[in-house]
Amino acid sequence: TLHAQGDRIMALTEEQKTARMAKRRLTEALKAEHRAQRHEAQRRRWANEGMYLTTEEAEAGEPCRGCGLPVIDGLGSWPGTSYMSEEERIDYDTAEARFSELHPDCDSHRWSMAGSRATHCGSCCPPLPIPEKHLENLRRFLDSLPPRREDDLVVWARTLTCGHMVEVSVHHSHSEPSLSTEQCPECDLTRGVISSKKVTTAASRAAEARRQHAEEVAQAEREVAKAEKVARAAKRKLDALRVRPPL
């Protein structure tokens, strides 16, 4: 009887652990969902209210339309904290305190421009457009990538906070999809991801078998090349011994 009671207690403990883990996953998914939806709403507001600055406006000294600080202040980048003078350290600490006061609960990244000391909030401050030369470099890089091969992709089923499920394809080298949110087509909203499960289908099994076969062939080719290199070295040594007269 005591043994049975102990088993029930242990089973209950495992159930509690599972429930806590599920609750933790849901909490994290809801946080990610809230962040994503808040950022999406901000981007819509920035566009609707004309808050984005052009590069020319920022260079002319126009302040950020989110926080009012200059985007390009011309003061030069901050030196490393260990290299700051006493005056620079005071200015830096003052700027940090002001940033914390302006953005106490934003929970977002920071951004700034090279050669400027003003720091801006990723949640409150509209960024400048990406320079055309950078976009062109990105386009050339993307064009240089090999075409996507379906055999390299794995399908994952992702359960969202709304209870719906979406399927996404990622490269097989990824342990699982990296994004913490997905667009739910049924809700037409960005939702947090509670869990992800790899979908095993006949097509995916066949693709995995082809990948494994290709890897085995490549490994065998490397072994053959290594053996051939050793054989050539041995042949050269043998030829040298044959032509060398004995002492």
C-alpha positions in Angstrom: 0.0 0.0 0.0 2.8 2.4 0.9 4.6 1.6 -2.3 1.4 2.3 -4.3 0.9 5.6 -2.5 4.6 6.5 -3.3 4.1 5.7 -6.9 1.0 8.0 -7.0 3.0 10.8 -5.4 5.8 10.4 -7.9 3.3 10.4 -10.8 1.6 13.5 -9.4 5.0 15.2 -9.1 5.8 14.4 -12.8 2.4 15.8 -13.8 3.1 19.0 -11.9 6.4 19.3 -13.6 4.8 18.8 -17.0 2.1 21.4 -16.2 4.7 23.9 -15.0 6.7 23.4 -18.1 3.6 23.9 -20.3 2.7 27.0 -18.4 6.2 28.4 -18.8 6.1 27.8 -22.6 2.7 29.5 -22.9 4.0 32.5 -20.9 7.1 32.9 -23.0 5.0 32.5 -26.2 2.5 35.2 -25.1 5.4 37.5 -24.3 6.9 37.0 -27.7 3.5 37.5 -29.3 2.9 40.7 -27.4 6.3 42.1 -28.4 5.8 41.2 -32.1 2.3 42.7 -32.2 3.4 45.9 -30.4 6.3 46.3 -32.9 3.9 45.7 -35.8 1.5 48.3 -34.5 4.3 50.8 -34.1 5.5 50.3 -37.6 2.0 50.9 -38.9 1.8 54.1 -36.8 5.1 55.3 -38.0 4.0 54.9 -41.6 0.5 56.3 -41.2 1.8 59.4 -39.3 4.8 60.0 -41.5 7.3 59.6 -38.7 10.1 58.0 -40.8 13.0 60.4 -41.5 14.9 60.3 -44.8 18.7 60.0 -44.6 18.9 63.6 -46.0 16.6 64.9 -43.2 18.7 63.1 -40.5 21.9 64.5 -42.0 20.4 68.0 -41.9 19.9 67.7 -38.2 16.2 66.7 -38.0 15.4 65.1 -34.6 14.0 61.7 -34.2 10.2 61.8 -34.5 9.9 59.2 -31.7 12.0 60.6 -28.9 13.2 64.1 -30.1 16.9 63.3 -29.9 19.1 63.9 -33.0 19.7 60.9 -35.2 23.0 62.2 -36.4 24.5 64.5 -33.8 28.1 64.7 -35.2 29.6 64.2 -31.7 31.5 61.0 -32.7 31.0 57.5 -31.4 31.5 56.8 -27.7 34.9 55.4 -26.9 35.1 52.2 -24.9 34.0 52.8 -21.3 37.5 51.9 -20.1 39.0 54.6 -22.3 36.5 57.4 -21.4 37.7 60.6 -19.8 36.1 61.7 -16.6 34.0 64.2 -18.5 33.0 61.6 -21.1 32.0 59.2 -18.4 29.7 61.7 -16.8 28.1 62.5 -20.2 27.7 58.8 -20.9 26.1 58.0 -17.6 23.8 61.0 -18.0 22.7 59.7 -21.5 22.2 56.2 -20.1 20.0 57.5 -17.3 18.0 59.6 -19.7 17.5 56.6 -22.0 16.3 54.5 -19.1 13.9 57.2 -18.1 12.5 57.6 -21.6 12.2 53.8 -22.2 11.6 52.1 -18.9 9.4 49.2 -20.2 10.1 49.1 -24.0 11.9 45.7 -23.8 13.5 46.3 -27.2 16.9 46.7 -28.9 18.8 50.0 -29.2 20.2 51.6 -32.3 22.4 54.5 -33.2 24.3 55.9 -36.2 28.0 55.7 -36.7 29.7 58.9 -35.5 26.8 59.8 -33.2 26.3 59.4 -29.5 22.5 59.6 -29.4 21.0 56.2 -28.7 17.5 55.3 -29.9 14.9 52.7 -29.0 13.9 50.0 -31.4 10.3 50.2 -30.1 9.8 53.9 -30.1 12.2 55.4 -32.7 11.6 54.9 -36.4 14.9 53.7 -38.0 16.4 55.3 -41.1 16.0 53.6 -44.5 18.7 51.1 -45.4 21.1 52.8 -47.9 20.6 51.8 -51.5 24.3 50.6 -51.8 23.7 48.2 -48.9 20.5 47.0 -50.5 22.3 46.4 -53.7 25.0 44.4 -51.9 22.3 42.3 -50.2 20.6 41.7 -53.6 23.9 40.5 -55.1 24.5 38.2 -52.1 21.0 36.7 -52.4 21.4 36.2 -56.1 24.6 34.4 -55.5 23.0 31.8 -53.3 22.3 28.4 -54.8 18.6 27.7 -55.6 16.6 26.2 -52.8 16.4 22.4 -53.0 13.3 20.8 -51.5 15.3 17.8 -50.3 17.2 20.2 -48.0 14.0 21.3 -46.2 12.2 19.8 -43.2 8.6 20.5 -42.3 7.7 21.5 -38.8 4.2 21.8 -37.3 4.0 24.7 -34.9 1.3 25.1 -32.3 0.3 28.7 -31.6 -1.2 30.5 -28.6 -4.5 30.7 -30.4 -4.7 26.9 -30.7 -4.2 26.9 -34.4 -1.3 25.1 -36.1 0.9 26.2 -39.0 3.5 24.3 -41.0 6.9 25.9 -41.9 9.8 24.6 -43.8 13.4 25.1 -42.6 16.8 23.8 -43.7 17.6 20.4 -42.3 20.7 21.7 -40.5 18.5 23.7 -38.1 17.6 21.8 -34.9 14.2 23.6 -35.1 12.7 26.8 -36.5 14.4 29.8 -34.9 11.5 32.3 -34.8 9.4 32.6 -31.7 6.4 33.8 -33.5 4.5 32.9 -36.7 1.7 34.5 -38.7 -1.6 32.7 -38.1 -3.5 32.6 -41.4 -6.8 31.8 -39.6 -6.5 34.7 -37.1 -4.6 36.9 -39.5 -2.4 37.9 -36.6 1.1 37.2 -35.4 1.0 34.6 -32.7 3.5 33.2 -30.2 4.7 29.6 -30.8 4.1 27.2 -27.9 5.7 24.1 -29.4 7.2 22.8 -32.6 7.2 19.2 -33.9 9.0 17.8 -36.9 6.5 16.4 -39.4 7.5 13.0 -40.7 6.1 12.2 -44.1 6.9 9.8 -46.9 8.5 12.7 -48.8 10.5 13.8 -45.8 11.7 10.3 -45.1 12.8 9.9 -48.8 14.6 13.3 -48.7 16.3 12.3 -45.5 17.4 9.0 -47.0 18.8 10.8 -50.0 20.7 13.2 -47.8 22.2 10.4 -45.8 23.2 8.6 -49.0 24.8 11.7 -50.3 26.7 12.2 -47.1 27.9 8.5 -47.1 29.0 8.9 -50.7 30.9 12.1 -49.9 32.6 10.4 -46.9 33.6 7.4 -49.0 35.0 9.7 -51.7 37.1 11.4 -49.0 38.4 8.1 -47.7 39.3 6.9 -51.3 41.1 10.2 -52.0 43.0 9.8 -48.7 43.9 6.2 -49.5 45.0 7.1 -53.1 47.3 9.8 -51.6 48.9 7.3 -49.3 49.3 4.8 -52.1 51.0 7.4 -54.3 53.4 8.3 -51.5 54.2 4.6 -51.0 54.7 4.1 -54.8 57.1 7.0 -54.9 59.0 5.6 -52.0 59.2 2.1 -53.6 60.4 3.6 -56.9 63.1 5.5 -55.1 64.2 2.3 -53.4 64.4 0.4 -56.6 66.7 2.9 -58.4 68.9 3.4 -55.3 71.9 1.0 -55.3 72.5 -0.9 -52.1 75.4 0.3 -50.0 
